[in-house]
Amino acid sequence: MNPSRTAARRAALNHIPAQILCARDYEFLARQFIAEPSYAYIAGGSEHDITAEANLRAFTERSLQPRLLRDVRDAHTKLNLAGLDLPHPVLLAPVAFQKLSHPAGELETARAAAAMQSVLAVSTLASQSLESIASVPGVYPWFQLYFQPERAVTLDLLQRARNAGYRAILLTLDASIQVPSFQALRAGFVMPENCLPENLAGYPAPVSPQPEAGASRIFQGMMRHAPRWDDLAWLQEQTDLPIWVKGVLHPDDAVALRERGITGLVVSNHGGRTLDGAPASLRVLPAIRKAVGDDYPLLLDSGIRSGMDVFKAIALGADAVMIGRLQVYALAAAGALGVAHMLKLLCEELEICMAMSGCANLEAVRRTRLFSTPSE
């Protein structure tokens, strides 16, 4: 990071930047604090960024309807999520390598999550150890797990999370292959030496599968260790923690996971960072809600930039949402204070939408009909 960015960060850490008028402003301000190749990596999806852009566009395709003479003086945003009482429906999604945005990385994000009583999902690929993140006072952590090539390593990560006080496992299943964004490649992004997957330090380095001559580099190579249904069954036998699954886009997968006893699902395309060309998470949400029923816990991530987006996600079937890129943009601009402020802005923006739409609680939002926005 160049000296001007470092000086700007030091100046911002103790106050909210004056340019921030709404939650999404952090996205635009962050560019001043993050090295350009790193910003391209964070902002990009995979390959041509088709899905990453579709996630944003999907939220513009629905509009809200104001209602008159509704009493919302006792309104609130409280919810019970699979037995967990929360003051608002905005959770922090697992985002890897947060030292790209701030020297203290996930430790600052954890402080913000604790201050705002938000669940924090910690990535397997965090740049701080899962133990140090869980030790932040007041944090309520979930551990996001990637299956490792060796079951012994996966099991050790599970046990470490259990011992450190993590309250749930968030299993990501849609990212066996991650193709980088051409935008990041053209920017010359290379992971800095001081930004490593701290939770995997000390384990034997996985051996890259080498397919036999004439075999596919993809099918017999990259996908050799991709998880299957038997891996999920094995995992369920290894822990008493609730297991959520992240990366669900097909109703049939959602039903199969529910029937196998998974606690809840995150409807997600990984922020557009896996299969480029996959549908926007918001577009498939209603079909998944219909498939799993009204009472099964569903979260939505990918593309949320405002409290209005949160409202639309809940109206289309989500119980709550997870915020990914916005948290690291806010982290870059103002550390823990910025992440907490971003969450506060999202909640206030949601409350404005609820008040103007006559919704006194999140159940009323779930019953709200959204309208398709005509194409220009």
N, C-alpha and C positions, 0 to 999 in steps of 0.2 A: 504493500500500500504506500502511495506517495505521501510526502510530508503534509501537503495541503489537506488531504483526506484525513490524516491522523489528527491534525489540529482542529478540523471541523468536528470530528467525533468527540474530542475532549470538550469542546465548547458545548456540544449538544447533550452530554450525558446527564447534566444536572437540571435540565429544564426541557419542556416540550417545545420543539421547534415552532416558531411563529407561523411557518407556512402550512402547518397541519390544521385543516378545517374539517376534514372528514377522514374516515379510516383509510380510504384508498390513497389519500395523499402520501402516505408512507411509501407506497410503491414508487412514486415519482421522485420523492426526496432521497430514497435509498441510494440512487445512482451516484450521489455526491460522496457516499461513504464506503462504497464497495468498489474494489478494483474492477475495471471493465470486463476482463475475461471471466472473473467470478460472477459478476452480475449477469453476464450472458448465460452462464451455466445455471444459475438460480432461476432466472426468468424463463429459460427455454424449456421445451418439452422434450420430445424425441423426434428425430429426423426432421420433417418439414414443419413441425409445430401445428399440424392440422387440428389435432384433438385439443391441444392447449388453447388454441384460439376458439374452438367450438364451445369449450367450457364457459368462456366469458360471454359469447354470443347467446347462449341458451337462456341466460337470465334476462336478456333484453326482449325475448320473444313472448314474455308474459307480463301482464299489467295488473295493477291493483285497482280495487273499486272502493272509493270512500263511502262511508255510511254516516247518516245524520242522527243526532239526538241520542247517541248511545252513552251510557254512564260508564266511564272507565276510571272513576276516582279511586277505586280499590283494585285496579288492574295490577298484574304482576307477570313476571316471566319465569316463575318457578316451575320445576318439573321433577319427576321421579324417573330416573333412567335405570332400568334393570335393578331397582332397589336402592339406587343412590340418589339422595336428594340434592339438587343443584339449584342455585339462585338464578341461573340463566342457561340458555341452550348453546353456548359457544365454547367448544373445547379446542385444545391445541393439538393439531395433528403431528405425527412424528415427522420431523425434518432432519435429515442427516447433515453432518459436517457444518454445524452452526458457527464454528470458528471462522468460516468464510465471511461471516457478517460481523462478528464481534470477538475480541480476544478471549473473553470468558465463555463464549458460546452458550451452551445449554444451561449453564448455571444461572445466567441472567434471565433466560426464559422461564426457568423454574421459579425464580423469585417473583416474576410477574404473575405466573399462574397461581401461586399461593396468595398473592395480594388480591387477585380477582376471583378466588374460589373457583378456578377453572381446572378441569382435568388436564393433565399434561401427559401426552403419549411420547415416550422417549425412544428414539430410534436405536436399533441394533448398531447402526453406523454413526452413532453420536460421537462427537469429538471430545466429550468428557465422559468419564466412566459412569455407568448406571448407578453405582453406589454413591458417588459424590452428588449426583443430581438428586437422588432420593433423599439425601441428608439435608437438603434445603428446608428450613423450618416451614411447616404449613403446606407443603406441596402434596398433591394427591396424584401419584404417578401410575400410569399404565406402561407396560413394557411392550414395545413393538418388536416382534420377533420375525426374523428371516430364518427359515430352515437352513442349517449348515450342512455341507457335504457329509460330515461325520456326525452321527447321532449323539455321540458322546459330547461333542461341543455344544450341540443344541440343548442337551440335557443340562450341561453345566450352566449355560446362560439362563435356563429356566430356574435352576436352583439359586443362582445368584440374585435373580430378580425377586424370588420368593423371600430370600433371606434379607434383602434390602428393604422390603416393605412395599413392593409393588402390589397394586390391588387387582390387576387384571392383565391378561396377555392379549395383545392386539396382533394377530397373525396376518401378515401380508402374503397374499398368494398370487398376485398378478404381475410379479416383477422378476420372474426367473431370467428373462432377458430384458436388459435395458439398453436401448440404442441411443447414444447421445444426440442431442440437438445439433443439426448442422450449424446453427447460429453459434453455439458454444465452441464447436470445432474451428469455425472460421475466425473466432476471436482469440484462438490460441490458448484455450483454457487447459491448465494442468493443475492437478490437485497440489496445493502447497505442502511442503514437507512437514509443517507444524500442524497440519489438519489431517489427522489420521483416525481410523475407526478404533477408538480407545477401548471399546468393549471386546474387541477381538485380539488385542495385544496379549501375547503369551500363549496363544493357541498355535498349533502347527499351521503353517501357511497351507491353504488348500491347493491341491495339485490340479492344474487346469487339465480337464479331460482332453485327451488327444485321440480322436477317432482313427480307426484303422484306415489304411489306404483305400480310397474310393468311397468311404463313408461320408455322411453329411457333417460338416462342421457345426451345423445348428442342431439337428435331431440327435445325432450320436455324440456330439460335443457339448455345446452349451446346455442342452436340455437333459443331459444324462442324470444330473442330480436334482432336477426339478421335482417338487413335492407332488405326491399322488394321494389318493384317498386313504391308502393304508398308512401313510405318514401322519395324516391328520388323526386317524384312530389311535395310533401310537402316542401322539402328543397328548391326547385327551386322557390317556392312562397315566401320564407322567406328572400331572399337576392337578391340584385342587382349586387353582385360581380360575375365575371365569375366563372363557376364551371368546373373544370377538374375532371376526374375520374381515379383513379389509381388502378391497379390490373386486367387489362383486358388481357385475353389470348385466347378468342374465337371470331372468326369473327362475329358470329351472335350477341353476346353481344355488340361488337363494333358498329355494324350498328344500333342496337336498341338505344344505348346511343346517337349516332349522331342524329338520327331521333327525339329524345326527347330534342334536343337543348343543349346538353352538349358541352362546348367550345372545349375541346380536351381530349385526352386519354393518359394515361401512360401504355404502354405494359410492364407488370411487374408480376413476381411471388413472389414479396416481398423479393427478395434476397434468395429465397428458404426457407422462414420462415413460410410458410402457409402449403399448401398441398404438402407433400413430394411425389415425383413421378410425379409432374406436369412437362410439357416440359420447356426447357430453353426459356426465353423470346425472345432471338434472333431468335430461330427456328420458332416461330409463327409470328414474325413481318411481313414477306413478305405477308402472307395470310391476315393479318389484314389490311395492307396498300392497298392491292387489293380490299378488301371488302368496305373500307370507301372512296376510291378515292384518287387522288393525292394531293388534296388541303386541306384535313382535318388535323388539327394539331395532330401529334403523337410524343410522347416521348418514350424513351426506358430506362429501368433500369434493374439491376440485372446482375452482372458478369463483369462489365467494370473495367479494371485495367490499360488501356493504351490508348494513343491517337490513336493507330492503331485500338483498339476496337471501339473507337468513330467513326472512319472512316467507319468501317464495318457496324456499326449500321445505319449510315446515308445512306450508299450505299444500304442497304436492306430495307429502307423505313422510318426511323426516321427523324424528323426534327431536333431534339436535343436529348441529353441524360441527365440522372440524375445519380449522383454519390452518393452512400450510404456508404459502409464500408470504402472506401479509405479516406473519409473525417474524420472519427473518428480515423483512424490509424494516419493520419497526425496531427490531433488535439492532440493526445496523445504524439507524438514525439516532436512537436515544437509549439503547440498552434496556434494562428491565423496566425503566420508567416508560419507554416508548411502547413496549409490548403491552404493559398494563393499560396505557392510555388508548392504544389501538382496540383492546378488548372493551374498554369502557365506551368508546365511540360506537363500536358495533352494537353494543347493547342499547345505547341511547337511540341509535338509528332504527333499530328494531322496535323500540318502544314508540317512536314517532309513527311508524307504519301501523302498529297495533292501534294506537289512539285514533288515528285518522280513519282506520278501517272499522272501528267500533269493536275491537277484539280485547276483551278484558283478561284473557289468559291464552296459553298456547293451545289449549283444546279448541278454543274459538278460532284460532289461526288455522288449525287443521281442518276446520269445517268451511273455511273461506274458499270461495271459487275465484280462481284467477282467470283472466281473459287473455286470449291469444292476441298479440300485438300485430296489426297488419304490416306487411312488408312495405317499405318505402317505395 
